[in-house]
Amino acid sequence: MRVQACGVGLTVLNCIAGSLSEDPALLPRVPGHEIAGVVTAVGPEVSPDLIGRRVVAYFYLSCGSCPECAQGEDSRCRRLGGWVGVHRDGGYAPFAVLPVSNLIPLPEELDPMSATVVPDAVATPVHVAGRAGIEEGDRVVVIGAGGGVGIHMIQVAAMRGAQVAGLDVTAEKLEKIESMGARAVDSTEFSALGSIFDDGPPTVVVDLLGSRVGTLWAIDELGTGGRLVSLTTFRDRPVPFESRELVFRELSLLGSRYARKREVEVAARLVATGAVKAVIGEVTGPDGLLQLHDKLRSHRLVGRGALVWSEG
């Protein structure tokens, strides 16, 4: 596929840092998994009708034939081949070669840059909303709501009828959170936050920060029957809790592992129809990519970044 644009977020930096694999035999590798582009050639067993189709890439290299894949649980594949940008070259190059099963067709009206948020930054919130059972009447807090997944998570939660509050620390991110219709809360000091909602404690907290203080705050603040959803994969961040609290307050601690392929298709429709707005804080060509990485690491990027290879 010819890469038109590739999303740039913390996950790709984690991949580069070796958080998904430290095997030196995998190097060198072209990173970048949020790929949007056009199919230019196919293998002998693939229909030539795919040539010219606009697609995004599915992040996980699922086998497609194990019981989990057969049930549509692609991200739980028991014979997982790894990840695009870690075990196969990704979108930080003008072209990428991927298995046909990793290509998800796009609505024609969706432009390439907006499409970069589809395969992860929007599909992940769609999956989270299902995992946590977010629905009308829920009170949802998103920790790290100004980043690429967070700014789309608040939109997906609101779309499902929940009250939503977004926590972050910079004025620019808080302003963007508020513009998305969520309550913006400065979480520089978790101990000083107080009550988030007027009509009760959070029923769901989506944790995109993964810090000890933030996760402990979430566990303390959740109401009875509340659900904490953790999405970070940072190493060495243990959090102690009393198991009796899970029982007495009937809490659920949930991990959320990427998204199903059909949820990526849902995400594409949401962005194409404008139900979820693509929030891309900075666009760059390859020459400005390292500076964009620096902005990400210092938490100054609002929403997703995008690497653009082609406007066509």
TIMIGU-186307 format. One record per residue (C-alpha): residue number from 1; residue in three letters; z, x, y. Coordinates in pm, 1 decimal, decimal comma. Layout:
<atoms>
<atom pos="NUM" code="ala" z="Z" x="X" y="Y"/>
...
</atoms>
This chain:
<atoms>
<atom pos="1" code="met" z="0,0" x="0,0" y="0,0"/>
<atom pos="2" code="arg" z="-65,7" x="108,5" y="355,0"/>
<atom pos="3" code="val" z="270,1" x="111,3" y="532,4"/>
<atom pos="4" code="gln" z="252,8" x="-71,1" y="863,6"/>
<atom pos="5" code="ala" z="625,4" x="-53,9" y="940,6"/>
<atom pos="6" code="cys" z="952,1" x="37,6" y="771,2"/>
<atom pos="7" code="gly" z="1301,6" x="-81,0" y="857,6"/>
<atom pos="8" code="val" z="1563,0" x="177,7" y="954,3"/>
<atom pos="9" code="gly" z="1928,8" x="102,2" y="886,9"/>
<atom pos="10" code="leu" z="2249,1" x="252,7" y="751,2"/>
<atom pos="11" code="thr" z="2144,1" x="196,1" y="389,4"/>
<atom pos="12" code="val" z="1855,3" x="438,1" y="423,0"/>
<atom pos="13" code="leu" z="2093,3" x="694,2" y="575,3"/>
<atom pos="14" code="asn" z="2326,5" x="644,2" y="278,9"/>
<atom pos="15" code="cys" z="2032,1" x="700,6" y="45,7"/>
<atom pos="16" code="ile" z="1941,4" x="1020,4" y="229,5"/>
<atom pos="17" code="ala" z="2304,9" x="1134,6" y="209,9"/>
<atom pos="18" code="gly" z="2307,4" x="1092,3" y="-168,5"/>
<atom pos="19" code="ser" z="2535,6" x="787,4" y="-183,3"/>
<atom pos="20" code="leu" z="2311,2" x="618,1" y="-443,4"/>
<atom pos="21" code="ser" z="2224,7" x="933,4" y="-634,4"/>
<atom pos="22" code="glu" z="2316,9" x="1301,0" y="-602,8"/>
<atom pos="23" code="asp" z="2066,4" x="1418,4" y="-864,8"/>
<atom pos="24" code="pro" z="1882,1" x="1717,8" y="-715,0"/>
<atom pos="25" code="ala" z="1596,8" x="1659,7" y="-961,1"/>
<atom pos="26" code="leu" z="1497,6" x="1355,9" y="-752,2"/>
<atom pos="27" code="leu" z="1417,6" x="1574,5" y="-452,8"/>
<atom pos="28" code="pro" z="1198,6" x="1599,1" y="-257,5"/>
<atom pos="29" code="arg" z="1180,0" x="1227,4" y="-187,9"/>
<atom pos="30" code="val" z="1028,6" x="1007,0" y="84,7"/>
<atom pos="31" code="pro" z="1301,5" x="761,4" y="193,3"/>
<atom pos="32" code="gly" z="1267,4" x="414,2" y="339,9"/>
<atom pos="33" code="his" z="1297,9" x="89,0" y="142,6"/>
<atom pos="34" code="glu" z="1236,2" x="-192,3" y="396,1"/>
<atom pos="35" code="ile" z="859,8" x="-157,1" y="373,7"/>
<atom pos="36" code="ala" z="602,9" x="-394,9" y="518,8"/>
<atom pos="37" code="gly" z="235,9" x="-324,2" y="466,1"/>
<atom pos="38" code="val" z="-99,7" x="-410,2" y="312,3"/>
<atom pos="39" code="val" z="-216,3" x="-353,8" y="-45,2"/>
<atom pos="40" code="thr" z="-515,5" x="-117,4" y="-40,6"/>
<atom pos="41" code="ala" z="-566,8" x="-41,6" y="-410,5"/>
<atom pos="42" code="val" z="-436,8" x="-158,5" y="-749,9"/>
<atom pos="43" code="gly" z="-407,8" x="-19,3" y="-1100,0"/>
<atom pos="44" code="pro" z="-636,9" x="-128,8" y="-1385,4"/>
<atom pos="45" code="glu" z="-399,0" x="-401,5" y="-1511,5"/>
<atom pos="46" code="val" z="-339,1" x="-560,0" y="-1169,3"/>
<atom pos="47" code="ser" z="-556,2" x="-835,6" y="-1025,2"/>
<atom pos="48" code="pro" z="-785,8" x="-707,1" y="-748,3"/>
<atom pos="49" code="asp" z="-707,9" x="-1031,6" y="-562,1"/>
<atom pos="50" code="leu" z="-393,1" x="-855,9" y="-441,0"/>
<atom pos="51" code="ile" z="-598,3" x="-611,7" y="-232,3"/>
<atom pos="52" code="gly" z="-567,9" x="-699,0" y="134,9"/>
<atom pos="53" code="arg" z="-247,8" x="-898,9" y="87,4"/>
<atom pos="54" code="arg" z="39,3" x="-835,1" y="327,4"/>
<atom pos="55" code="val" z="359,9" x="-764,8" y="137,8"/>
<atom pos="56" code="val" z="713,8" x="-633,2" y="159,6"/>
<atom pos="57" code="ala" z="882,9" x="-416,0" y="-101,0"/>
<atom pos="58" code="tyr" z="1170,2" x="-526,1" y="-323,1"/>
<atom pos="59" code="phe" z="1440,0" x="-255,4" y="-304,2"/>
<atom pos="60" code="tyr" z="1553,2" x="-243,8" y="-669,3"/>
<atom pos="61" code="leu" z="1328,4" x="-107,8" y="-944,4"/>
<atom pos="62" code="ser" z="1413,4" x="-386,7" y="-1188,9"/>
<atom pos="63" code="cys" z="1265,3" x="-384,8" y="-1539,6"/>
<atom pos="64" code="gly" z="1155,4" x="-750,5" y="-1533,6"/>
<atom pos="65" code="ser" z="1224,4" x="-808,7" y="-1903,7"/>
<atom pos="66" code="cys" z="1599,8" x="-784,2" y="-1969,8"/>
<atom pos="67" code="pro" z="1808,9" x="-1105,3" y="-1995,7"/>
<atom pos="68" code="glu" z="1928,1" x="-1073,1" y="-1636,2"/>
<atom pos="69" code="cys" z="1575,9" x="-1032,8" y="-1499,4"/>
<atom pos="70" code="ala" z="1457,6" x="-1322,6" y="-1714,6"/>
<atom pos="71" code="gln" z="1723,3" x="-1540,1" y="-1548,9"/>
<atom pos="72" code="gly" z="1609,9" x="-1435,5" y="-1200,7"/>
<atom pos="73" code="glu" z="1906,0" x="-1201,9" y="-1146,7"/>
<atom pos="74" code="asp" z="1679,9" x="-908,8" y="-1059,4"/>
<atom pos="75" code="ser" z="1947,7" x="-707,1" y="-879,3"/>
<atom pos="76" code="arg" z="2167,6" x="-714,1" y="-1192,3"/>
<atom pos="77" code="cys" z="1897,5" x="-562,9" y="-1413,7"/>
<atom pos="78" code="arg" z="2062,0" x="-388,4" y="-1708,7"/>
<atom pos="79" code="arg" z="1777,6" x="-134,6" y="-1730,5"/>
<atom pos="80" code="leu" z="1756,2" x="-69,5" y="-1358,8"/>
<atom pos="81" code="gly" z="1516,1" x="213,1" y="-1278,8"/>
<atom pos="82" code="gly" z="1686,2" x="292,2" y="-948,2"/>
<atom pos="83" code="trp" z="1589,6" x="219,9" y="-589,8"/>
<atom pos="84" code="val" z="1281,8" x="251,8" y="-371,7"/>
<atom pos="85" code="gly" z="1333,6" x="548,8" y="-141,8"/>
<atom pos="86" code="val" z="1569,0" x="714,1" y="-393,4"/>
<atom pos="87" code="his" z="1388,4" x="713,2" y="-729,7"/>
<atom pos="88" code="arg" z="1039,4" x="642,2" y="-590,2"/>
<atom pos="89" code="asp" z="887,8" x="742,8" y="-257,3"/>
<atom pos="90" code="gly" z="937,4" x="486,5" y="16,8"/>
<atom pos="91" code="gly" z="810,0" x="385,9" y="358,0"/>
<atom pos="92" code="tyr" z="874,6" x="696,3" y="565,9"/>
<atom pos="93" code="ala" z="508,3" x="781,1" y="503,2"/>
<atom pos="94" code="pro" z="175,3" x="613,6" y="587,5"/>
<atom pos="95" code="phe" z="119,8" x="507,7" y="224,8"/>
<atom pos="96" code="ala" z="344,5" x="413,6" y="-68,2"/>
<atom pos="97" code="val" z="273,3" x="358,9" y="-439,1"/>
<atom pos="98" code="leu" z="492,6" x="94,1" y="-601,1"/>
<atom pos="99" code="pro" z="503,9" x="-120,0" y="-916,0"/>
<atom pos="100" code="val" z="328,3" x="-451,8" y="-859,8"/>
<atom pos="101" code="ser" z="653,0" x="-629,8" y="-955,5"/>
<atom pos="102" code="asn" z="813,1" x="-482,4" y="-642,0"/>
<atom pos="103" code="leu" z="560,7" x="-642,5" y="-406,5"/>
<atom pos="104" code="ile" z="651,3" x="-975,3" y="-246,1"/>
<atom pos="105" code="pro" z="371,6" x="-1150,3" y="-52,0"/>
<atom pos="106" code="leu" z="437,1" x="-1244,6" y="309,8"/>
<atom pos="107" code="pro" z="340,8" x="-1551,9" y="510,5"/>
<atom pos="108" code="glu" z="29,5" x="-1456,9" y="705,6"/>
<atom pos="109" code="glu" z="187,9" x="-1550,9" y="1039,9"/>
<atom pos="110" code="leu" z="466,1" x="-1293,5" y="1005,3"/>
<atom pos="111" code="asp" z="395,6" x="-973,1" y="1199,2"/>
<atom pos="112" code="pro" z="462,6" x="-636,9" y="1029,0"/>
<atom pos="113" code="met" z="750,2" x="-528,0" y="1252,1"/>
<atom pos="114" code="ser" z="943,6" x="-853,8" y="1212,4"/>
<atom pos="115" code="ala" z="871,0" x="-837,7" y="839,9"/>
<atom pos="116" code="thr" z="1077,4" x="-518,5" y="806,5"/>
<atom pos="117" code="val" z="1400,5" x="-721,3" y="833,8"/>
<atom pos="118" code="val" z="1297,0" x="-950,5" y="546,1"/>
<atom pos="119" code="pro" z="1357,8" x="-745,3" y="227,9"/>
<atom pos="120" code="asp" z="1713,5" x="-636,2" y="311,3"/>
<atom pos="121" code="ala" z="1853,2" x="-730,2" y="654,5"/>
<atom pos="122" code="val" z="1782,5" x="-1102,5" y="598,9"/>
<atom pos="123" code="ala" z="1756,8" x="-1126,5" y="218,8"/>
<atom pos="124" code="thr" z="2102,5" x="-972,3" y="180,2"/>
<atom pos="125" code="pro" z="2269,1" x="-1237,7" y="402,3"/>
<atom pos="126" code="val" z="2084,0" x="-1509,5" y="210,3"/>
<atom pos="127" code="his" z="2236,9" x="-1369,5" y="-110,3"/>
<atom pos="128" code="val" z="2581,0" x="-1334,3" y="48,5"/>
<atom pos="129" code="ala" z="2574,5" x="-1694,5" y="166,7"/>
<atom pos="130" code="gly" z="2514,3" x="-1802,4" y="-190,4"/>
<atom pos="131" code="arg" z="2777,3" x="-1570,3" y="-338,2"/>
<atom pos="132" code="ala" z="3041,5" x="-1695,1" y="-95,4"/>
<atom pos="133" code="gly" z="2928,2" x="-2057,5" y="-105,7"/>
<atom pos="134" code="ile" z="2903,3" x="-2075,5" y="273,0"/>
<atom pos="135" code="glu" z="2855,1" x="-2433,6" y="386,7"/>
<atom pos="136" code="glu" z="2931,3" x="-2677,0" y="664,4"/>
<atom pos="137" code="gly" z="3298,6" x="-2664,1" y="759,2"/>
<atom pos="138" code="asp" z="3343,4" x="-2296,7" y="674,9"/>
<atom pos="139" code="arg" z="3480,8" x="-2054,3" y="931,0"/>
<atom pos="140" code="val" z="3299,7" x="-1724,1" y="880,7"/>
<atom pos="141" code="val" z="3390,5" x="-1385,2" y="1026,0"/>
<atom pos="142" code="val" z="3137,6" x="-1101,1" y="1003,6"/>
<atom pos="143" code="ile" z="3285,9" x="-752,8" y="1047,8"/>
<atom pos="144" code="gly" z="3019,9" x="-519,3" y="1188,8"/>
<atom pos="145" code="ala" z="2813,3" x="-810,9" y="1314,6"/>
<atom pos="146" code="gly" z="2603,4" x="-614,2" y="1562,6"/>
<atom pos="147" code="gly" z="2424,9" x="-403,9" y="1302,3"/>
<atom pos="148" code="gly" z="2110,1" x="-476,9" y="1105,9"/>
<atom pos="149" code="val" z="2259,2" x="-689,9" y="827,7"/>
<atom pos="150" code="gly" z="2540,2" x="-830,2" y="1043,3"/>
<atom pos="151" code="ile" z="2324,0" x="-970,7" y="1323,1"/>
<atom pos="152" code="his" z="2118,8" x="-1160,5" y="1065,7"/>
<atom pos="153" code="met" z="2426,2" x="-1258,2" y="860,7"/>
<atom pos="154" code="ile" z="2570,1" x="-1454,3" y="1154,7"/>
<atom pos="155" code="gln" z="2240,7" x="-1642,7" y="1185,4"/>
<atom pos="156" code="val" z="2223,4" x="-1731,1" y="815,7"/>
<atom pos="157" code="ala" z="2588,6" x="-1846,0" y="811,6"/>
<atom pos="158" code="ala" z="2534,6" x="-2062,1" y="1121,7"/>
<atom pos="159" code="met" z="2217,4" x="-2206,7" y="970,5"/>
<atom pos="160" code="arg" z="2428,3" x="-2327,8" y="676,8"/>
<atom pos="161" code="gly" z="2659,9" x="-2515,1" y="913,5"/>
<atom pos="162" code="ala" z="2949,6" x="-2270,9" y="944,8"/>
<atom pos="163" code="gln" z="3143,1" x="-2173,1" y="1255,4"/>
<atom pos="164" code="val" z="3076,3" x="-1801,1" y="1297,2"/>
<atom pos="165" code="ala" z="3252,4" x="-1515,1" y="1471,9"/>
<atom pos="166" code="gly" z="3104,7" x="-1165,9" y="1489,6"/>
<atom pos="167" code="leu" z="3327,4" x="-860,7" y="1522,6"/>
<atom pos="168" code="asp" z="3206,4" x="-533,4" y="1672,0"/>
<atom pos="169" code="val" z="3307,8" x="-275,0" y="1929,6"/>
<atom pos="170" code="thr" z="3035,3" x="-208,5" y="2187,6"/>
<atom pos="171" code="ala" z="2951,1" x="-429,6" y="2483,1"/>
<atom pos="172" code="glu" z="2580,5" x="-435,1" y="2396,0"/>
<atom pos="173" code="lys" z="2645,0" x="-549,5" y="2040,4"/>
<atom pos="174" code="leu" z="2897,8" x="-811,8" y="2148,2"/>
<atom pos="175" code="glu" z="2648,6" x="-947,5" y="2400,4"/>
<atom pos="176" code="lys" z="2380,0" x="-975,1" y="2130,1"/>
<atom pos="177" code="ile" z="2623,4" x="-1147,1" y="1890,5"/>
<atom pos="178" code="glu" z="2702,3" x="-1406,2" y="2154,9"/>
<atom pos="179" code="ser" z="2333,4" x="-1459,2" y="2228,3"/>
<atom pos="180" code="met" z="2286,5" x="-1546,4" y="1859,8"/>
<atom pos="181" code="gly" z="2529,9" x="-1836,7" y="1897,4"/>
<atom pos="182" code="ala" z="2836,0" x="-1676,7" y="1738,3"/>
<atom pos="183" code="arg" z="3171,8" x="-1607,1" y="1896,2"/>
<atom pos="184" code="ala" z="3181,0" x="-1236,9" y="1988,0"/>
<atom pos="185" code="val" z="3510,2" x="-1057,7" y="1921,8"/>
<atom pos="186" code="asp" z="3593,5" x="-698,3" y="2016,8"/>
<atom pos="187" code="ser" z="3746,8" x="-540,8" y="1704,5"/>
<atom pos="188" code="thr" z="3833,1" x="-201,0" y="1849,7"/>
<atom pos="189" code="glu" z="4196,3" x="-274,4" y="1753,0"/>
<atom pos="190" code="phe" z="4227,5" x="-508,4" y="1455,0"/>
<atom pos="191" code="ser" z="4601,7" x="-539,6" y="1510,3"/>
<atom pos="192" code="ala" z="4538,0" x="-699,1" y="1851,1"/>
<atom pos="193" code="leu" z="4285,0" x="-961,0" y="1744,4"/>
<atom pos="194" code="gly" z="4506,4" x="-1267,1" y="1704,8"/>
<atom pos="195" code="ser" z="4357,5" x="-1596,0" y="1584,7"/>
<atom pos="196" code="ile" z="3978,0" x="-1603,9" y="1564,8"/>
<atom pos="197" code="phe" z="3926,9" x="-1980,8" y="1533,9"/>
<atom pos="198" code="asp" z="4117,9" x="-2264,2" y="1699,7"/>
<atom pos="199" code="asp" z="4117,1" x="-2492,9" y="1396,9"/>
<atom pos="200" code="gly" z="4235,6" x="-2259,0" y="1123,9"/>
<atom pos="201" code="pro" z="4204,2" x="-1917,1" y="960,0"/>
<atom pos="202" code="pro" z="3873,0" x="-1778,9" y="833,7"/>
<atom pos="203" code="thr" z="3751,5" x="-1922,2" y="506,2"/>
<atom pos="204" code="val" z="3501,6" x="-1637,0" y="456,9"/>
<atom pos="205" code="val" z="3502,0" x="-1277,5" y="581,2"/>
<atom pos="206" code="val" z="3188,5" x="-1068,5" y="528,9"/>
<atom pos="207" code="asp" z="3286,2" x="-701,2" y="552,6"/>
<atom pos="208" code="leu" z="3005,4" x="-466,6" y="655,7"/>
<atom pos="209" code="leu" z="3240,5" x="-195,4" y="783,1"/>
<atom pos="210" code="gly" z="3439,0" x="-107,2" y="472,0"/>
<atom pos="211" code="ser" z="3726,6" x="53,8" y="657,7"/>
<atom pos="212" code="arg" z="4079,2" x="33,1" y="519,1"/>
<atom pos="213" code="val" z="4214,8" x="-130,4" y="833,6"/>
<atom pos="214" code="gly" z="3933,0" x="-384,8" y="854,2"/>
<atom pos="215" code="thr" z="3954,6" x="-486,5" y="488,2"/>
<atom pos="216" code="leu" z="4333,8" x="-520,0" y="499,8"/>
<atom pos="217" code="trp" z="4300,7" x="-733,4" y="813,9"/>
<atom pos="218" code="ala" z="4052,5" x="-957,1" y="632,7"/>
<atom pos="219" code="ile" z="4281,8" x="-1005,5" y="332,5"/>
<atom pos="220" code="asp" z="4574,9" x="-1087,2" y="560,3"/>
<atom pos="221" code="glu" z="4378,5" x="-1331,3" y="777,7"/>
<atom pos="222" code="leu" z="4194,0" x="-1534,1" y="514,7"/>
<atom pos="223" code="gly" z="4321,9" x="-1885,2" y="458,8"/>
<atom pos="224" code="thr" z="4412,4" x="-2030,1" y="120,7"/>
<atom pos="225" code="gly" z="4100,7" x="-2038,3" y="-95,8"/>
<atom pos="226" code="gly" z="3933,3" x="-1779,5" y="127,4"/>
<atom pos="227" code="arg" z="3658,0" x="-1543,2" y="15,6"/>
<atom pos="228" code="leu" z="3618,2" x="-1178,8" y="113,8"/>
<atom pos="229" code="val" z="3267,5" x="-1042,4" y="56,4"/>
<atom pos="230" code="ser" z="3230,8" x="-663,6" y="59,5"/>
<atom pos="231" code="leu" z="2889,5" x="-503,6" y="105,1"/>
<atom pos="232" code="thr" z="2960,3" x="-138,4" y="180,4"/>
<atom pos="233" code="thr" z="2906,6" x="140,4" y="-72,6"/>
<atom pos="234" code="phe" z="3098,3" x="416,0" y="105,4"/>
<atom pos="235" code="arg" z="3296,7" x="644,0" y="-123,1"/>
<atom pos="236" code="asp" z="3672,0" x="713,4" y="-117,0"/>
<atom pos="237" code="arg" z="3789,9" x="407,6" y="77,6"/>
<atom pos="238" code="pro" z="4057,2" x="256,0" y="-148,8"/>
<atom pos="239" code="val" z="4242,9" x="-52,1" y="-24,6"/>
<atom pos="240" code="pro" z="4576,5" x="-159,1" y="-181,0"/>
<atom pos="241" code="phe" z="4661,0" x="-526,5" y="-225,3"/>
<atom pos="242" code="glu" z="4911,5" x="-736,3" y="-416,2"/>
<atom pos="243" code="ser" z="4752,5" x="-926,0" y="-703,2"/>
<atom pos="244" code="arg" z="5011,8" x="-1203,4" y="-654,3"/>
<atom pos="245" code="glu" z="4849,0" x="-1271,3" y="-316,1"/>
<atom pos="246" code="leu" z="4524,3" x="-1354,2" y="-494,7"/>
<atom pos="247" code="val" z="4715,0" x="-1608,9" y="-704,5"/>
<atom pos="248" code="phe" z="4938,4" x="-1770,2" y="-443,0"/>
<atom pos="249" code="arg" z="4659,7" x="-1794,8" y="-184,4"/>
<atom pos="250" code="glu" z="4378,9" x="-1841,2" y="-439,3"/>
<atom pos="251" code="leu" z="4171,8" x="-1570,0" y="-274,2"/>
<atom pos="252" code="ser" z="3840,0" x="-1442,0" y="-405,0"/>
<atom pos="253" code="leu" z="3732,7" x="-1080,1" y="-361,7"/>
<atom pos="254" code="leu" z="3354,9" x="-1058,5" y="-402,7"/>
<atom pos="255" code="gly" z="3108,2" x="-774,5" y="-409,3"/>
<atom pos="256" code="ser" z="2749,7" x="-856,8" y="-318,0"/>
<atom pos="257" code="arg" z="2470,0" x="-653,7" y="-472,3"/>
<atom pos="258" code="tyr" z="2149,8" x="-681,8" y="-267,5"/>
<atom pos="259" code="ala" z="1941,9" x="-997,2" y="-337,1"/>
<atom pos="260" code="arg" z="1721,3" x="-1173,2" y="-590,8"/>
<atom pos="261" code="lys" z="1343,7" x="-1158,7" y="-548,5"/>
<atom pos="262" code="arg" z="1332,9" x="-1531,7" y="-481,0"/>
<atom pos="263" code="glu" z="1588,7" x="-1478,7" y="-202,7"/>
<atom pos="264" code="val" z="1353,8" x="-1225,3" y="-42,2"/>
<atom pos="265" code="glu" z="1089,1" x="-1499,5" y="-46,7"/>
<atom pos="266" code="val" z="1336,8" x="-1736,9" y="119,4"/>
<atom pos="267" code="ala" z="1413,9" x="-1470,3" y="380,7"/>
<atom pos="268" code="ala" z="1042,8" x="-1431,5" y="456,6"/>
<atom pos="269" code="arg" z="1008,3" x="-1804,2" y="521,3"/>
<atom pos="270" code="leu" z="1318,0" x="-1809,7" y="742,7"/>
<atom pos="271" code="val" z="1183,8" x="-1530,7" y="963,6"/>
<atom pos="272" code="ala" z="827,1" x="-1666,0" y="964,9"/>
<atom pos="273" code="thr" z="944,4" x="-2010,5" y="1079,9"/>
<atom pos="274" code="gly" z="1187,6" x="-1871,9" y="1338,8"/>
<atom pos="275" code="ala" z="1491,7" x="-2017,9" y="1162,7"/>
<atom pos="276" code="val" z="1623,4" x="-1660,7" y="1163,1"/>
<atom pos="277" code="lys" z="1518,5" x="-1434,0" y="1448,4"/>
<atom pos="278" code="ala" z="1434,5" x="-1073,3" y="1366,1"/>
<atom pos="279" code="val" z="1661,4" x="-850,7" y="1574,6"/>
<atom pos="280" code="ile" z="1508,2" x="-503,9" y="1609,3"/>
<atom pos="281" code="gly" z="1687,4" x="-289,4" y="1861,8"/>
<atom pos="282" code="glu" z="1448,2" x="5,6" y="1867,3"/>
<atom pos="283" code="val" z="1098,6" x="84,2" y="1745,4"/>
<atom pos="284" code="thr" z="969,1" x="437,1" y="1702,1"/>
<atom pos="285" code="gly" z="688,0" x="638,9" y="1554,2"/>
<atom pos="286" code="pro" z="765,0" x="930,9" y="1321,0"/>
<atom pos="287" code="asp" z="830,2" x="1169,7" y="1612,0"/>
<atom pos="288" code="gly" z="1134,3" x="971,5" y="1726,9"/>
<atom pos="289" code="leu" z="1281,2" x="896,6" y="1384,0"/>
<atom pos="290" code="leu" z="1557,5" x="1159,8" y="1384,0"/>
<atom pos="291" code="gln" z="1678,7" x="1042,2" y="1724,1"/>
<atom pos="292" code="leu" z="1689,3" x="687,2" y="1587,0"/>
<atom pos="293" code="his" z="1898,1" x="814,1" y="1293,8"/>
<atom pos="294" code="asp" z="2140,9" x="970,6" y="1541,1"/>
<atom pos="295" code="lys" z="2171,6" x="639,7" y="1724,5"/>
<atom pos="296" code="leu" z="2247,1" x="465,8" y="1396,4"/>
<atom pos="297" code="arg" z="2513,2" x="717,2" y="1297,9"/>
<atom pos="298" code="ser" z="2689,9" x="675,5" y="1632,1"/>
<atom pos="299" code="his" z="2678,9" x="293,4" y="1592,4"/>
<atom pos="300" code="arg" z="2475,5" x="248,6" y="1912,7"/>
<atom pos="301" code="leu" z="2181,3" x="65,6" y="1757,1"/>
<atom pos="302" code="val" z="2183,1" x="-312,5" y="1796,4"/>
<atom pos="303" code="gly" z="2027,8" x="-482,5" y="1494,2"/>
<atom pos="304" code="arg" z="1770,2" x="-297,6" y="1286,2"/>
<atom pos="305" code="gly" z="1549,4" x="-7,2" y="1379,2"/>
<atom pos="306" code="ala" z="1183,0" x="7,6" y="1282,1"/>
<atom pos="307" code="leu" z="947,1" x="295,8" y="1206,8"/>
<atom pos="308" code="val" z="592,9" x="189,3" y="1291,1"/>
<atom pos="309" code="trp" z="297,3" x="358,7" y="1122,8"/>
<atom pos="310" code="ser" z="22,4" x="112,8" y="1203,4"/>
<atom pos="311" code="glu" z="-26,6" x="-183,7" y="1432,0"/>
<atom pos="312" code="gly" z="-306,6" x="-327,2" y="1218,9"/>
</atoms>
